[in-house]
Amino acid sequence: MAEADTNAQAAPAAVAEATSPAPPASAQEAVLLQEWTPLTRCLDWTLGQMAFQQRGSQAFTTQEVPNLINQGGLPAYRAAEVLFAHCLEVDAQGKLEREIWGLEMAVGLGLFSLQLLDRFQALCRAHGRDYYDRLRWFATDGTPRMVLDARDHGVFERHADKVVLGLVDALDPARLVRLDNKETIDLTGRLRMVVHTYLLCVLPANLFRRQLQRDERGEREVWGAVMARTMLRKPEDLPLFSPMSVTQVQAAAASEDRQVLQHLTPLYPLVDLELALAGFEPDDLPEGPELRRIADQIAAALPAPDPAAPEAADPRDDLWVLHSAGAQHSLGRTLEILRPEGFLYYRDYGPATAKRANANHLYQHYGATTAAGINHFALDAWLESLGPDGRPRARVSAPEGEGEASIKNRLVSKAELPETRRAFALHFDPRGFATLEQLVEEARQQLGQPGGKAMDLFRQALQLERDNWQLLGEAGDVALRRERNPELAHMLLTEALRINPWYAAGTWNSLGDLFWSQNEFDQAQAAYTKATEANPEHYRGYLNLADCRIRQGDWAGAVEQAAKAIARDIDGSEAERAQTLLQEAAKRLAEQRLRAARYRRERQAGSSR
């Protein structure tokens, strides 16, 4: 979930200054669905969160949530290195328990946990340690559909005796409900490691503004909270998205029944927001002191105005305050389920400096889902501040030189854990990630160059990260289409699919193309089928299956597959090819049926003709 800046909004327009502005002329025709409400309690946000519940893993496989770019394996493998170093450190102190418990909340596709387990197992074998044998790993989510999809796809089969699937609420993580037998497990104080990957950004948050105004009476604070009014734009297009009338849509929007609200999720493209600042007094809100604390921290870290320009505005007098309330609550509760020497590793988007935190951050849309970057700057300070017991809540480690990279990594624990932190600093050094990314980017740039060295660069990248299934798949595709090296392509593609056969639709499609080029049509068809199973909206897979059906003379099957491709090609990038296949197959199907009917009429019972 990418971070939204003031000038780069993926969701609503910039926040208005007035408390309740008149809608612009272009919005006069829009229909009101919900009056002003806090941003992450508005209907638009609710529908976006419900999309995760409805679509499960398909929200990720279809790239509505652009996650696969972050799921190649590098962060997971490095987290495994940190876990191994941590076990060594605690074991040396005689504090490592017999059964080691680890957990990931919000597993999504399950690939992060899977790849962490792969590498952790390999490390334990290489160093002669039994930590993997003693491990119990809880792969959990707050969305039942996600966990069920992981089970049904068999994502954790190679670690089946180590993995427990379950449901955990990130805002109340002490209770885990097992998926298999519905047993409830109290996790309090029992976990050696907890992982949050892109979890905190989908928890409730809101944006506030603090302005300092001065007059003859002195200085005073003026606070505003971002509020949202949800509208149905382009109501004339409603019949294209739903059989509901405008009145029925308004009635559903007013319902508190989530089953009723589900009927509105197909309307997501028509739902839009108007935003405004509503005045309030922090003293009237439970989170008021926290808002002031964040604002004061941002102001203290911002540079003072240039004395040479006395007329220049002081940036500290006008601050935006992103309060990641849900993330803060979840982090606090997660610390409670860790063992005294346990640690939390999390990875997410959001600002980490005062300058970047002082911006109009709004949540973003990803397909039909929503998320918001978290305020790392404020969360780091809160975690290291004194808790109710007068001691720091935790110690936070951030990779040196991370700066304002879009994705931040954090290691949090109550204990010192110097060796664990040293491993974290080493393995999450941004330079290691940057080197890999640079090699891959250079390789992609070489693809269009005559005599380019793309494959050599991919080889160098794979030497840095040999188990990155995304990188293996991309290199395999280059070996197939650019290098014309089917042996190398087959080796790379099959290795990628060994690591991740469940969600690598593009790699399955490339393997199908390889088989097709070698006239191994049955194997090609099987690979294309796997592509559509990995992503039921992978239109190129359906197009290639239409080709397979045409080759078999299965005209009805070809029509069906081409029609599926057309229905799923939302950008129309393969529309011409799909239409050609559909027309050819439909024409042949019509001819076949006409001739079959004529031959039946002409044939006489018992005739030898």
N, C-alpha and C positions, 0 to 999 in steps of 0.2 A: 504494500500500500504506500504509494508515494506521498511525499509531503507536499502540501499546497501552500504556495506563497501568495502574498497580496496580489501580485501581478500575474499569477499563473494558476488560476482557479479551475479545477476540474469539475467542481460542483457549482454552488450558487455564485451570483455576482458579489462584488465587494459590499461590505456592510454599510448601510446608509447611516447618515448622521442623526437623522430625526428619530424620535421614538416610534412614531406611527406614520410613515410617509404615505402620500397618495401613490397608488400604483402607477407605473409609467403607462403611456398611451398604449403600448403594445400589449400590456397585460389586462386591458379593460375587458377583453373578450374571455379571459380566463375565468374559471369557475373555482370559487373558494371551497376547499376541502377541509381545512383545519385552521383555526385562528392562531394567533401568536402563542408560541410555546418554546421552551429552551431547545437548543439546536439538536442535541442527541436524545430528545424525547419527542421530537416531531414525527409526523407520519412518514415523511420521506426517509428518515433514519430507520424507523421501525420496519418499513417494507424492505429496506436494504439488508437489515439484520435477518429478517425472515427468509430472505433468499438463501442464506447459508443453510438454514434449517430445511428448506425444501429441496435444494439442489445437491446438497452434500458435496461429495468429491467432484461432481461435475462443474461446480463453480470454479474449480481449479483446473481441471483437465481441459476445459474450453478456453482457458486463459481470460475469462472474465476478471478473475483476480490474477494478475500477471506474476505468478509464483514460480514457474518452472525455471526462469532465469536464475533464481536463488536456490534451486533444489538440485544442482548438479552434484553436490556432495562435499565441496570444500569446507564450508562452515561445520557440517556435521562431523567430518573426519577430524577436524581440529578440536572440536568439542570432546571427541573421544580421547584425543591425546591429553587434554586437560583432566578428564576424569581419571585416566590411567595414572597420571602424575599425582593426582590427589589421593588415589588409593595407596600409592607408594608412600606418600608423606604420612598419611594417617596410620597406615600399617606400621611404619617405623616407630610411631609413638605408642603402639599397642592399643589403638582406639578403633581399629576397623572391625566392625561387627561381622558375625559369621555370615549372615545373609544381607547382601548389599542391595538396598532399594534405590531405584531411580525412577523418574517420572517426567514425561512431557505432557504439558497441557496443550490443548488445541492442536492435535497432531495433523489435522488437515489430511493430506494424502498419506501420511505415515512415513514418507521418504526420509525425513530428517532422523527420526528414531531408528529406522532401519539401517541407514548408513552409519550412524553412530555405533550401533551394535556390531555391524560388520567390522569396522575398524578396531573397536575395543576388543573384540574376540581375537583379531589378528595380533594386536599388541600383546595381549596376555599370552598367546601361544609363543610369540617370538621371544618373550622375556621369561618364559617359564613360570608365570604367575597364574593362580587359580581364581582371579577376581571374576572373570566372566562366568566360570562355573558356579560362583556364589551369587550371581546377579539375578535379581528379579526386577524387570522393567515394566512399568505401568504406562501404557500408551492410551491416553485419555483425550476426551473432548467434551465440550458442553453441548455439542450437537449430536444426538443419537445417530443421525444418518451418516455422519462422518465415520464413526466407529464401526457401524454396520458395514459400510462400504469397504473399510480396511479388512474386516473379517471375511466378507464375501469374495474379495479379490485375492485373499490369501497373501497379503503383503508381508506378514511376519512369519510365514511358514518356515523359513530357514532358522528362525529363532523361536519356534513355537513353544519350546519348554521353558523359555525365559520370559515371554511377554504375556502380560495380563491386560486385556482390553477392558476399558471402563469409562464411566461418565464422571466428570468432575466439573463443578462450577468454579470458574476462575475467581469469582468474587467471594466464594466460600469454599475453599479447596480442602478443608479438613476431612470431608467425607467423600469416599470413592465408592461408587456402586459398580460392582463387576458386571460385565455384559453377559457372562456365561451362566452364572447361578444367582445373580441379583444380590449377592452378599454385599453388605456395607462394611467398609474397612475404615477405621479411624487412622488417618495418616499423621496426626499431630506428633511432631518430634521424631519421625521415623525415616525420613528420606535423606539419602546421602547427596543426591543431585536432583535438581528440578530444572527443566528447560522450558522457556517461553520463546517460541519463534513466531513473530508477527501476531502475537496474541493481544498485547496490551493496546494496540491501535484500534481494536474493535470494541473496546470497553468505553463506557460513557465518559464524556468530557464536555467542556464548554469553554467559550472564549469570552473574555471580559476586556474592558478598556478602563484605564485609570488616567484621568487628566487632572493636573494641578492648576488651579486658577487662582490668580492673585489680583486683589484690588485694595482699596483703601482700608478694608476691614481685615486684610491679612490673606493668608493662603488657605485654600480648602480643596478637598478631594471631590471630584465628580466621577462617579462610577457608572458604567453601562454594561449590560449583559446582552450578548447576541441572542436575538429571538428570531424564530422562523415562522412564516405563514405559508402553508402548503396550498398550492394551486394546481388545478387541472388545466394545463394549457392546450390549445388547439382542440377544444371539445368536439369540433366537427370531424376530427379524425378518430373519435372514440370507436366507431363501428369497425375500424380496421384492427383494433386490439381486443375488443371485448363485445359480447352481446348485451352488456349492461347499458342501461340508459344513464344519462347524467344524474338524474334523481337517485337512481339505485347506487351509483358510485358514491354520491354524497352521503347516503344513508350508511353504506358500508364503512366509509371513512370515519363516521361518528361512532362506530361500534367499538367496544373494548374486547370483543370476542376475536381471538386470533384466527379462528377458522373462517370467520367472515372476512377478516382483513386479507386473508390469503387470496381472495378473489381479485384483489387489487394489484397483486404483483405483476401480472402481464401488462399493466398500465404504466410501469415504471418509466418508459421513455416520455410519457406525457406529464409526469409529475415534476413540478418545479417549485422553487422556493423564492419567497421574498424575504430579505433579511433586514433587520433594524436593531438599533441599540435601545434597550429599555433601561431607564434609570433605576437605581436601587441603592440601598445603604448596606455596605458589608456587615455592619453590626446586626442587621436583621436576618442574616443567613448563617447557618452552622459552619459553612466553609469560609466565612468572612475573614477570620484571622489567617487562614491559609492563603487566601487571595492577596492579602496585604503582604504576607511574608514573601510570596513569589515576586510581587511588584517591587518590593524593597530590594530583593536580591538582584533583579534585573537592573534597577536604577543604580545600585552600588557598583555593578560591573561595567556599566556603560561609561564611555569617556566623557569628561566634563567638556562643555562648549569651549571653543577657542577664545581666549581672552582678547585676541586681536580682532575678534568679530563680535563685539558686545550686543549687537542687534540680532545675532543669530538665535534661533529658537533652541532651547535646551531640550534634547531628545528625552531626557529623563522626566520631563513634564507631561509626556503623552505616551503611555505604555500600553501595549497589548499583553494580556495575561492569559495564556493557554493553561487551563487547569485540567490536567489529566487525572480527574478524580477517581475514575474506575481503575486506572493503572496503579495509582498510588495505593488504593485500598487492596488491590490484588497483591501487590508487592509486600505490603505489610502482613497480609494473611499467609502468603507463601513462606515468609520467614518463620512463621510459627510451625510449619509442617516439616522444616528441615531439622536434622540432627544438630547438636551444638556446633559441630565442626563441618556441617554440610554446606553446600553452596548452590546458588541460583545462577544459571547462565541465561541471559536473554538477549534477543536480537530484534531490533525494530527500527522504524523510521522516526524522524523528528529532530527538532533543533537541540543542539547541545551547548550553545554559547548564548550569552546575553543578547548579543546583536541579532542573532537569528531567532531567538525566542521572542524578541520584541517585534513581532510581525503578525499580520492578519491571517493566521493559520485556520483554514476551514477544512472540513472533511471532504473526501473525494468519493466519486462514484467509480465503481469497477463493474461494468455490466449492470446487473441488477443488485449489486452489493455495495456496501458503504464501509468506510474506515477512516480513521484520522491519525495523523502522526502524533507521537507523544512528546511531551516536553521533557527531554532528557536533562536539560539544564536544571529544571526545578526538581525533578525526581532524584537526581544525584544528590542535590543539597538536602532534600528531605530525608533520604536514606541515611545520610551521615550526620543528621542532626540528632539532638538528644530526644530519646523517647520518654514515655511516662515514668520509667524507672530511673531517669537521670543519666542513662548511658547511651552512647550512639546506637541507633537502631541497627546499623550494619556498616561494613566497610565496602567501598565500591572501587573496582578497578576498571579503568578504561584503557584501551590500547593507546600507547604513546604515538602521537602524530596522526591520530584519527581525524582531527579537525572537524570539518563539516561534510565529511563523507555522508552520502544519503542514508546509509545503513549504519547503525551504531551497535556495538557489542559491549556488554557489561557482564562482569562477574561480581556477585554480591554474596557476602557471608558475614556472620557475626564474628567468626574466628579470624585470626591473623592469616594463617595458611600461606606462609611465604613461598613454599615450593609450588603450590597450586597457582598462586598469582604469577610466579615467574614463568610457569608453563603457559599461562593465559597470555602474558605479554609477548612471549615468543611466537606462539602459534597464531595469535590474532594480530600480529604486526601488520598494519595496512600495506606495507611494502610487499609482503608475500602475495597478498591478493592482487595488488596493483601489477606485479610482474606477470602473473597469469593472465590478467585481463588485457594487458598491453600486447602480449604475444597473440592472443586470440584476435584482438582488434586488428593487429598488423596482418594476420593471416587472412582475415576477411577482406581487407583492403587489397591484398595481393590476388584475390580471386579474379578480378577483372583485368589483371595485367598480363600481357603476353609473356610467357616464360616465367610467370610468378613463382614465388617460393612458398606458396600457402601451405603445402603439405609438410615442408620442413619445419615451418613455424608451429603447425599443429603437433608435430612430433615433440618439439621442445616443450610445448605446453603440457603434453601428456607425460613427459618425464617429471614435471612438477606435480601433476595430479593424475596419476594413472587410473584411478577408479572413478573419475568424474564421468558419469554415464551420458550427460548432455554433451560434453566435449568429445567423447568417443563417438557418439551418434553424428555429431556435426562433421568430425574428421572422416568418418565412414562415408558420409554423403559426398564430401569433396573427393575422396578417393574413387568413388563410383562415377561421378558426373564430370569431374574436371581432370582427374588423373587417368581415367579409364583403366583402373587397376582393380578388377573384380576380386582378386584374392585378398588384397589388403582391405578392401571395402567390406568383404564378408567377415573378416576377422574382427574389425573394429565394430561393425554393427551388431554382430552376435555377442560380443563382450558387453556392449552397452545394454543389450536386452537381457543378458544374464543378470546384470545388477538391477535393472528396473524393467521387467517385462509388462508391468501393469499400466503405466501411464505414458509410455514413450510412443505415442501414435506416429509422430513424424519418422522415428527410426524404423518402426514396423513398415511404414509406407516405403521408405528407402530400400529396405530389405526386399520388399515385394518387387520394386523396380529392378533390383539386381537379378532376382530370379527370372523376371519377365525377359530381361535382356539376354538371358542364357537359355530361353525357351523352356524353362522349368515352370510351366504354367500352373500346375496344381499347387506347387509351393508358393508361387506368387499370390495366388488367390487366398491361400491360408494366411499369408502375411498381411494382405490388405484387410482381411476379415479381422485379424488381431488389431489392426490400426483403428478400425471402427469400434471395436470393443473397448480399446484403451480410451478412446474419445468418441462417444456416440454422435458427435457433431463434426467429425473430421471429414469434410466434404470431399477431399481428394481421395480418401480411401474408398468412398462410395463411387466416385467417378471411375477409379481403377477397377472396382468390382463390376461396374457396368461394362467395361471393356472385356473383362473375363467372361461375363454372361453372353456377350455378343459372339465371342470366339467359340463358345459352346453351343451357339444356336438357341440359347434360352432367351428369346426375345422379351417375354413377359418379365423375366428377372432383370433384364437390362433396363427395361422401362422403369421398374421399381427402383433400382439402384441410382439411375440417373435423376429420377425425381427426388430421391433423398438428397442427392448432392445439391440440386437446385434449391431445395428448401433450407439447406444449411449454409449455403454460400452467401452469407449476409452482405459481403462486400461486392459480390458479383464478379470476383476476379477470374473465375473459371466458367462464367455464364455461357460464353460462346461454345466452348467444348462440350459443356453439359447439354446445351440445347441441340447440338449436332448429334450427340450420342442418343439423346432422347428421341429426336425425329427419326433417325435411322432405325432404332429399335422399334419404335411405334409403327413405322412403315412396314418393316418386315413382319411384325406381329399381325398387322391388319391383313397383309398378303397371305400369311400362313392360315389365318382363320377363314378368309374368303375361299381359299383353295380347298381347305379341309371340308367346308360346308358344301362346296360344289361337288367334290369327289364323293361325299356321302350321298348326295342326291343322285348322282349318275350311277353309283354302284347298285347292281341288282343282287338280291339275295341268292347265294349259290353260284354267282357268276364267277368265271375264271378270269375275267378281264381285270 
